[in-house]
Amino acid sequence: MRFDVITLFPEMVQAVTQSGVTSRAAEQGLITLNCINPRDYATDKHRTVDDRPYGGGPGMVMKADVVLSTIRDAKQQSPASKVVYLSPQGKTVNQAMMSSAAKEEGLILLCGRYEGIDERIIELAVDEEWSIGDYVLSGGELGAMVVIDSITRLLPGALGHEQSAEQDSFSDGLLDCPHYTRPEEIEEKPIPAVLKSGNHAEIAKWRRMEALGRTYQKRPDLLEKLDLNEQDKKLLEVFLRQQ
Ligand SMILES: C[S@@+](CC[C@H](N)C(=O)[O-])C[C@H]1O[C@@H](n2cnc3c(N)ncnc32)[C@H](O)[C@@H]1O
């Protein structure tokens, strides 16, 4: 999958391809990251990308002419890619959105800075606005990195173990079950005995029960959206009885 990121801070975004899963995905050619700096599209001698807001007030606004030229060039390089503006006013991203985005050929991610971008850019050249949460960042770069990371781990072959992403929280509407590794006991806390039983059916049942139980406890809003089958209802009852 191809990511074109329009950013005044390309070195910040490039860092996403320097560690872990996303770095390996870039090495394997599962993702390509192309950063485009709007400053390269500024036409004056100071390479100005921002200007004072009409109507007055604090801060600066990213210029429509410069950003539109940048987006149009990015679009020429990857015509099939949707243009997404990272914005606190956008739709809050979730796993389902990332999962459907992972099926796209590419995305053009537009990172704002300062007070944001000239509104006409959104009207003329942005397909969607995505937020990474109800708080305000200084720029869209961290948002773009969040999007690239979460989409990349969903691409076939990106994770060492094919099932890992399927078992992650949210993939089936539930939070993930707890995980344990050696040592078997720490500070008088042993691991749950079933995990040593070697009985794979029992282990799978226990994991499902824990996923249901912890979703009930930590994110009841997620559980409310699900239509649990009889088996899941029973597992949840068992979990709650054990508390
Ligand atoms: C300081 S913010 C501008 C905020 C804008 N004045 C507002 O209140 O809607 C600068 C840039 O950071 C990015 N940004 C800020 N918060 C974000 C969030 N929650 N999700 C995604 N991008 C965000 C956007 O690209 C935005 O243009």
The ligand as an SDF file (V2000), in Angstrom:
LIG
                    3D

 27 29  0  0  0  0  0  0  0  0999 V2000
   -3.2560   23.1520   16.1620 C   0  0  0  0  0  0  0  0  0  0  0  0
   -4.1040   22.0950   15.0640 S   0  0  0  0  0  0  0  0  0  0  0  0
   -5.3620   23.1400   14.4200 C   0  0  0  0  0  0  0  0  0  0  0  0
   -6.6240   22.9840   15.1900 C   0  0  0  0  0  0  0  0  0  0  0  0
   -7.7690   23.8230   14.6360 C   0  0  0  0  0  0  0  0  0  0  0  0
   -7.5500   25.2170   14.8800 N   0  0  0  0  0  0  0  0  0  0  0  0
   -9.0460   23.3700   15.3220 C   0  0  0  0  0  0  0  0  0  0  0  0
   -9.2540   23.7590   16.4800 O   0  0  0  0  0  0  0  0  0  0  0  0
   -9.8320   22.6030   14.7110 O   0  0  0  0  0  0  0  0  0  0  0  0
   -2.9850   21.9420   13.7210 C   0  0  0  0  0  0  0  0  0  0  0  0
   -3.1610   20.6710   12.9100 C   0  0  0  0  0  0  0  0  0  0  0  0
   -2.9920   19.5430   13.7180 O   0  0  0  0  0  0  0  0  0  0  0  0
   -3.7100   18.4540   13.2010 C   0  0  0  0  0  0  0  0  0  0  0  0
   -4.5050   17.8680   14.2890 N   0  0  0  0  0  0  0  0  0  0  0  0
   -4.7460   18.4380   15.4690 C   0  0  0  0  0  0  0  0  0  0  0  0
   -5.4710   17.6590   16.2650 N   0  0  0  0  0  0  0  0  0  0  0  0
   -5.7190   16.5340   15.5670 C   0  0  0  0  0  0  0  0  0  0  0  0
   -6.4480   15.3360   15.8480 C   0  0  0  0  0  0  0  0  0  0  0  0
   -7.0720   15.1620   16.9970 N   0  0  0  0  0  0  0  0  0  0  0  0
   -6.4780   14.3820   14.8940 N   0  0  0  0  0  0  0  0  0  0  0  0
   -5.8480   14.5540   13.7190 C   0  0  0  0  0  0  0  0  0  0  0  0
   -5.1480   15.6720   13.3970 N   0  0  0  0  0  0  0  0  0  0  0  0
   -5.0860   16.6550   14.3130 C   0  0  0  0  0  0  0  0  0  0  0  0
   -4.5410   18.9770   12.0290 C   0  0  0  0  0  0  0  0  0  0  0  0
   -3.9110   18.6020   10.8160 O   0  0  0  0  0  0  0  0  0  0  0  0
   -4.5010   20.4750   12.2390 C   0  0  0  0  0  0  0  0  0  0  0  0
   -4.5820   21.1910   11.0380 O   0  0  0  0  0  0  0  0  0  0  0  0
  1  2  1  0
  2  3  1  0
  2 10  1  0
  3  4  1  0
  4  5  1  0
  5  6  1  0
  5  7  1  0
  7  8  2  0
  7  9  1  0
 10 11  1  0
 11 12  1  0
 11 26  1  0
 12 13  1  0
 13 14  1  0
 13 24  1  0
 14 15  1  0
 14 23  1  0
 15 16  2  0
 16 17  1  0
 17 18  1  0
 17 23  2  0
 18 19  1  0
 18 20  2  0
 20 21  1  0
 21 22  2  0
 22 23  1  0
 24 25  1  0
 24 26  1  0
 26 27  1  0
M  CHG  2   2   1   9  -1
M  END
$$$$
